[in-house]
C-alpha cells in the first residue's frame, strides 16, 4: 500500500446463496466499478464488510481517510418512521445499521463522504431525512428505474450554482439512472444540490462539512463515456487526502 495515497473505504452489499452445496451461505461483495473509479482518481480502495459491533465499525473508519457509500437495495422504512409500501424491495437491516453508523461517525470525525445511489439516500436518512419508498408516475414523469446499459446517460440534471457539486461538474450534466427510491424530505444540515427535470432530488451535500456529497446516479459506470465524471472521484479522494493533515 502506498502510504502517500488516501485510503478510501467502500461499503459492501450482501446476498445469500440460494442453490447448490453453499445454499444459505451469506456473501459480501461490491461492484468492481467502484474499486476502479477510486483507483483511477488516485486513491487506495479498501472494502468495508458489514459488521454490527460499534467499536469495530469505529475501527473500520479509523483506518480509512474517506468513506464511499456504494449502491444497492432498499432501505428499511422504519428508519424514517414509515410502514413498508407494496413496492418496497429486499432490505438488509445489518447493512442499514452498518452504514448509518459509518456516516454518523465519519461526520463526527470530519472524514469526507461520497455517497452513491442508495448511499445518497442513506446519507439523508442518517441525518434525519426521509426517502420515497417507490417513485410513482405522479411523483416523477422521468423514468428513473432500470435504464440500461449501465453507461447510458438517460436524463439531464440541473446542478445548483454555488454548490460544491457545481464546482466539480458544472451546472448541467447527463446521468444514468437505476433507482426506484429517492430523497424525499431533506435532512437538517443537508442541501439539495441537483434535481432532475421532474423535480426528483439527484444530489445532496452537507452544508458545513468539508466534503459530504450524495449523488443519485452511478458516476462510476460513466467514466469511459463521460470522462468528466472522474473529477467527482478526484475531488473526493483529494479531500480525503487533505483530511489526513
N, C-alpha and C positions, 0 to 999 in steps of 0.2 A: 504493500500500500504506500502510495506517495503521500507522505505526511504534509506536503506542501499544498495539497488539494483539499477542498471542502468535502466532507463525508455527508452524503445525503441518505437519510433513512426513508425507505419506501414501504408503505404498509402493504400487507398481503391479503389475498382473498382465500376462501376455503371451500372445498367441496368434499362430498362423501362418495366413495366408490360404490357404484350400485351393483355391479356384476362381477363374476369371477371369484378367484380364491381370496382376493383382497376386498370383497364386498363388505361394506360397513366401515372401511378404513377412511379416516379423515386425512386430507392432503391440503397443504398450503402452497400458494403459487402467486405469481404476478406476471403480467404481460411483459414480454421482453422489450417492448417498445419503450416502456418507462426507463428501463436499465440503459438502453442505447441512447435515449434522449439526455439523461443525466451525464453519461459518459461523454457525449458529443459536446455538452456545454462545459466540460472541464471538471466535473465532479466525480466523486468516487461513490457509486451506488452500493447501498447496504440494505438487504431485506430485513424487515421487522416482522417476525411471525406474531400471530395473535396469541396473547397471553393474558392472564387475568390478575396476577399479583401487581398491586400498585407500586410496590417497591421495585419490582423487576421492570415495570414499564418506565419508571423514572430512570433506571439504569440504562435501558434501551436508548432513551433520549439523550442521556449524558454522553454517549459515545458518538453521537452524530452532531453535525453542525446545522442541519436543516431537515425539515420534515416534508415529505411528499405524500399526500393522501391520494391513493390510487382509486380508480373507478371500481364499480361492482354492482351488487344487488341493492335491494331496497332497505331503507331504514325503518326501524320499529316506530310506528305512530305513537306508541305510549311515551316515547321520548319527548314528544311535544303535546302531550295530553289529548290525543285523539284515539278513537277506536279504529280498527282496520277496515279500510274500504274493500269492496269486492275485487277491485283491480290490483290490490297490493300483491306484490310478488314475494319470493322467498326472502326471509330475513335471517340474519346470523347475529343473535344477541351478543355473543362474545366479541365479535368484530366491532359492533357498535360501541360496546363498553371500552374496548381497547383504544379505538380511535378517538373517542371523546376525551379519554384520559390523556392521550398524547397531545391533542390540540390544546387542552387547558394548561398542561404543563409547559408546552412549547411557548405559549404566550406568556406564561408566568416568568420564564427564564429568558425571554427575548430571543428565541430561535426562529428563524424565518420559516414560513409555511407556504407551500404551493399545493393547492387543493384542486383536484381534477374530477369533474363529473359528480359522482357520488360524494367525493371528497369535498366539493364545494357545498353540498347540502349538509354534510356533517360539520363543517366549519360553522355554518349558520346555526345548526341545532345546538352545538356545543356552547354557544353564547346566548341561547335563549330564543332563537328564531324558530319558524315553522317552515314546512315544505308542503307542496301539493303532493298528495299521495298518488294521484294519477291526473295527468293533464287531459281535460276533456276538450271537445271541439268548441265548447262555449268559452273556454279559457284561453285557447290557443288556436289560431287559424293556420299556423305553420305546422307541418309535420315534424315533430322533434324526435320521434322514436323510430328506430330501425332504418335510418337512412344508410345506404351502403353504396360502394365498399367503404372500408374504414378511412381511406384517404380522400373521400369525396366531400368537398366543401359545398353543402347544400343550401345554406341560407346566410344572410348577412346579419351582422350585429353592429349596433352603434355604441361606441365607447364614449363615456363621459369625458369631456375636456377637463384637463386639470387632474385627472386620476392618475394613479401610478401605472395602471394598465395602458392608458393612452400614451404615457411617456415611453412605453416599450413597443406598442403595436400600432399606434396612431388611433384615429377616431372611428375607423370603419374597417371591418375585415370579414372575409368569408370563413365560415366554420363548418365543421362536421357536426353530427348530432345523433346521439344514441341514448336518449333518456325519456322516461315517461313520468318522472318526478322532477321537481324543480323548486327553487327557493320561493316561498310564499311571503310570510311576514319576515322582514329583515331584522336580524338581532340587534339589540343595542350595541353600539360600538362599531358596527359594520355599515358600509355604504354600498349602494348599488353602483357599479362602475360600467356595466354594459347591459343592454337589453336587445332581444330580437325585435323584429318589426311588429310582432303581435303583442309586445309588452312583456313577454316572459323574461325573467332575470337570467342573464347569461354570464354575469361576473359580479363578484363582490370583493371588497377589500376592507381591511381593518383601518379605522380612522387614525390610529396613533402608532401602531406597531411599525417597525422599520420595513418589514415585508411580510404580509399575510394576505395572499391573494387567492381567490377561488374562481375557477372558470368552469362553465357547464359543459364545454366541448372537450374534445380529446386532441390537444395540440401535439402530443407525442406521435400521433398517427399521420400528421400532416407535414412532417419535416422534409420529405422528399419533394412534394409538390408545392409547398409553401415554405421555402427556406427561412422566411422571416420569423416563423414560429419558434425557431431555435433561440431567438432573442428573449423569449419569456423564460426559458430554462436557464439561459446565461445570466439574466438579471437575478434569478433566484439563487443560482449557485454562487454568484458574486456576493450577494447579500449574506449567504451562509458563511462564506469565507471571511467577510468583514466582521461577522458576529463573533468570530474566534478571538478578536483582538481586544 
